[in-house]
Amino acid sequence: MKTAEIREMTVLELRDKEHELEDEIFRLKIKRFTAQLDNKMVIRMKKKELARVKTIINEKVKSLSSEHGEVGK
């Protein structure tokens, strides 16, 4: 998923995507430990996507809080 696509999502959609990615990474790690995962790079790509989602969530939350005058909290 590209960054532009992630930025178009709402915070609630991003939270759902965050939980979905965390669950997917967990399942991939289990597959890796049981030697069922062929391409180990998939885990790295999913982790990077999760980091993108978390970063954009933080950006959106901070921009919403600054719009409401809650700067510095």
N, CA and C of each residue as an Amber inpcrd file, in Angstrom:
protein
   219
   0.8360000  -1.1620000   0.0000000   0.0000000   0.0000000   0.0000000
   0.8920000   1.2390000   0.0000000   0.5780000   2.1620000  -0.8700000
   1.3970000   3.3580000  -1.0010000   1.0170000   4.3920000   0.0490000
   1.9400000   5.2880000   0.3190000   1.7390000   6.3060000   1.3340000
   0.5560000   7.2020000   0.9950000   0.3880000   7.5400000  -0.2710000
  -0.7350000   8.3890000  -0.6830000  -2.0700000   7.7120000  -0.3640000
  -2.1470000   6.4080000  -0.5810000  -3.3670000   5.6690000  -0.2700000
  -3.6270000   5.6520000   1.2320000  -2.5680000   5.5320000   2.0170000
  -2.7100000   5.5020000   3.4660000  -3.1740000   6.8600000   3.9740000
  -2.6500000   7.9420000   3.4050000  -3.0170000   9.2890000   3.8520000
  -4.4880000   9.6020000   3.5790000  -5.0970000   8.9520000   2.6110000
  -6.5020000   9.1900000   2.2870000  -7.4470000   8.5260000   3.2900000
  -6.9330000   7.6120000   4.0910000  -7.7760000   6.8790000   5.0340000
  -8.0490000   7.7280000   6.2790000  -9.1780000   7.4370000   6.9480000
  -9.4940000   8.1200000   8.2020000  -8.7040000   7.4730000   9.3270000
  -8.7180000   8.1190000  10.4900000  -7.9700000   7.5980000  11.6370000
  -8.5250000   6.2370000  12.0570000  -9.8450000   6.0800000  12.0240000
 -10.4400000   4.7930000  12.4000000 -10.0400000   3.6850000  11.4250000
 -10.0250000   4.0050000  10.1450000  -9.5880000   3.0230000   9.1530000
  -8.1130000   2.6770000   9.3570000  -7.3280000   3.6750000   9.7070000
  -5.9030000   3.4420000   9.9540000  -5.6940000   2.5610000  11.1770000
  -6.5020000   2.7690000  12.2170000  -6.3980000   1.9260000  13.4200000
  -6.7320000   0.4760000  13.0650000  -7.7720000   0.2820000  12.2420000
  -8.1260000  -1.0720000  11.8090000  -6.9930000  -1.7000000  11.0050000
  -6.4070000  -0.9080000  10.1190000  -5.2900000  -1.3900000   9.3010000
  -4.0900000  -1.7340000  10.1900000  -3.8630000  -0.9250000  11.2250000
  -2.7630000  -1.1710000  12.1570000  -2.9420000  -2.5320000  12.8370000
  -4.1330000  -2.7940000  13.3350000  -4.3870000  -4.0720000  14.0020000
  -4.2960000  -5.2470000  13.0160000  -4.7720000  -5.0170000  11.8090000
  -4.7040000  -6.0500000  10.7790000  -3.2440000  -6.4040000  10.4570000
  -2.4130000  -5.3880000  10.3200000  -0.9950000  -5.6160000  10.0160000
  -0.2680000  -6.2930000  11.1750000  -0.5730000  -5.8720000  12.4040000
   0.0590000  -6.5090000  13.5620000  -0.2940000  -7.9910000  13.6120000
  -1.5540000  -8.3170000  13.3450000  -1.9850000  -9.7040000  13.3400000
  -1.3010000 -10.4870000  12.2150000  -1.2040000  -9.8610000  11.0540000
  -0.5670000 -10.5130000   9.9170000   0.9210000 -10.7680000  10.1770000
   1.6120000  -9.8020000  10.7810000   3.0270000  -9.9720000  11.1190000
   3.1900000 -11.1140000  12.1170000   2.3060000 -11.1780000  13.1060000
   2.3510000 -12.2570000  14.0870000   2.2160000 -13.6160000  13.4050000
   1.2510000 -13.7260000  12.5060000   1.0440000 -15.0060000  11.7940000
   2.2400000 -15.3640000  10.9070000   2.8290000 -14.3480000  10.2750000
   4.0050000 -14.5960000   9.4410000   5.1910000 -15.0610000  10.2760000
   5.3440000 -14.4910000  11.4740000   6.4380000 -14.9220000  12.3450000
   6.2570000 -16.3720000  12.7710000   5.0320000 -16.7630000  13.0500000
   4.7660000 -18.1580000  13.4020000   5.1240000 -19.0690000  12.2350000
   4.7520000 -18.6480000  11.0280000   5.0950000 -19.4470000   9.8460000
   6.6070000 -19.5440000   9.6810000   7.3040000 -18.4460000   9.9710000
   8.7630000 -18.4670000   9.8430000   9.3830000 -19.4490000  10.8330000
   8.8970000 -19.4410000  12.0710000   9.4620000 -20.3300000  13.0870000
   9.1400000 -21.7940000  12.8170000   8.0510000 -22.0640000  12.1100000
   7.7040000 -23.4460000  11.7840000   8.1960000 -23.8290000  10.3890000
   9.0160000 -22.9730000   9.8030000   9.6440000 -23.2220000   8.4940000
   8.6220000 -23.3710000   7.3740000   7.5070000 -22.6550000   7.4590000
   6.5020000 -22.6920000   6.3990000   6.5270000 -21.4370000   5.5320000
   7.3490000 -20.4780000   5.9050000   7.4200000 -19.2200000   5.1740000
   8.5880000 -19.2800000   4.1920000   8.2650000 -19.1010000   2.9140000
   9.2910000 -19.1770000   1.8850000  10.0710000 -17.8610000   1.7580000
   9.3460000 -16.7450000   1.7360000   9.9760000 -15.4530000   1.5260000
   9.9550000 -14.6550000   2.8290000  11.1090000 -14.5570000   3.4750000
  11.1930000 -13.8650000   4.7600000  11.1230000 -12.3470000   4.6120000
  11.2880000 -11.8550000   3.4100000  11.2040000 -10.4100000   3.1660000
   9.7850000  -9.8870000   3.3540000   8.8090000 -10.7530000   3.3120000
   7.4170000 -10.3430000   3.4860000   7.2410000  -9.7110000   4.8660000
   7.8720000 -10.2760000   5.8710000   7.7630000  -9.7390000   7.2280000
   8.3300000  -8.3270000   7.2710000   9.4620000  -8.1220000   6.6620000
  10.0840000  -6.7980000   6.6530000   9.1940000  -5.7780000   5.9420000
   8.6040000  -6.1710000   4.8210000   7.7280000  -5.2620000   4.0860000
   6.4970000  -4.9040000   4.9110000   5.9270000  -5.8770000   5.6050000
   4.7500000  -5.6290000   6.4390000   5.0950000  -4.7260000   7.6190000
   6.2900000  -4.9080000   8.1900000   6.7180000  -4.0540000   9.2940000
   6.8730000  -2.6060000   8.8330000   7.4120000  -2.4180000   7.6390000
   7.5620000  -1.0730000   7.1000000   6.2040000  -0.4390000   6.8320000
   5.2820000  -1.2350000   6.3240000   3.9350000  -0.7220000   6.0850000
   3.2600000  -0.3450000   7.4100000   3.4620000  -1.1580000   8.4360000
   2.9200000  -0.8560000   9.7550000   3.5150000   0.4490000  10.2910000
   4.7940000   0.6490000  10.0890000   5.4470000   1.8860000  10.5380000
   4.8660000   3.0890000   9.8060000   4.5970000   2.9520000   8.5040000
   3.9770000   4.0330000   7.7420000   2.6040000   4.3810000   8.3090000
   1.8150000   3.3440000   8.5860000   0.4690000   3.5500000   9.1120000
   0.5390000   4.2520000  10.4670000   1.4240000   3.8020000  11.3460000
   1.5500000   4.4140000  12.6700000   2.0110000   5.8670000  12.5740000
   2.9240000   6.1450000  11.6630000   3.4130000   7.5100000  11.4800000
   2.2870000   8.4300000  11.0310000   1.4920000   7.9690000  10.0900000
   0.4040000   8.7970000   9.5720000  -0.6960000   8.9680000  10.6200000
  -0.9300000   7.9470000  11.4290000  -1.8890000   8.0870000  12.5340000
  -1.4200000   9.1930000  13.4670000  -0.1480000   9.1650000  13.8430000
   0.3890000  10.1970000  14.7350000   0.2980000  11.5880000  14.1170000
   0.5800000  11.6970000  12.8210000   0.4800000  12.9880000  12.1450000
  -0.9510000  13.5080000  12.1890000  -1.9110000  12.6200000  11.9070000
  -3.3130000  13.0420000  11.8860000  -3.8020000  13.4110000  13.2740000
  -3.4120000  12.6510000  14.2850000  -3.8310000  12.9490000  15.6540000
  -3.2520000  14.2900000  16.0970000  -1.9850000  14.5330000  15.7860000
  -1.3650000  15.7990000  16.1610000  -2.0030000  16.9750000  15.4360000
  -2.3350000  16.7970000  14.1660000  -2.9600000  17.8960000  13.4280000
  -4.3690000  18.1650000  13.9590000  -5.0840000  17.1220000  14.3610000
  -6.4190000  17.3150000  14.9380000  -6.3340000  18.0090000  16.2890000
  -5.3560000  17.6220000  17.1010000  -5.2280000  18.2440000  18.4180000
  -4.7760000  19.6960000  18.2950000  -3.9580000  20.0190000  17.3140000
  -3.5160000  21.4050000  17.1390000  -4.6460000  22.2710000  16.5990000
  -5.5560000  21.6910000  15.8420000  -6.7080000  22.4370000  15.3380000
  -7.6460000  22.8120000  16.4750000  -7.6780000  22.0040000  17.5330000
  -8.5820000  22.2330000  18.6400000  -7.9070000  22.9890000  19.7800000
  -6.7140000  23.4890000  19.5590000  -6.0330000  24.2950000  20.5540000
  -5.4000000  23.5260000  21.6780000  -5.0710000  22.2800000  21.4650000
  -4.4730000  21.4510000  22.5100000  -2.9950000  21.2640000  22.2710000
  -2.3090000  22.2870000  21.8570000  -0.8840000  22.2070000  21.5610000
  -0.1270000  22.0620000  22.8710000   0.8340000  21.1560000  22.9010000
   1.6810000  20.9820000  24.0550000   1.1800000  19.9590000  25.0450000
   0.1090000  19.2720000  24.7360000  -0.4060000  18.2500000  25.6520000
  -0.0300000  16.8930000  25.1980000
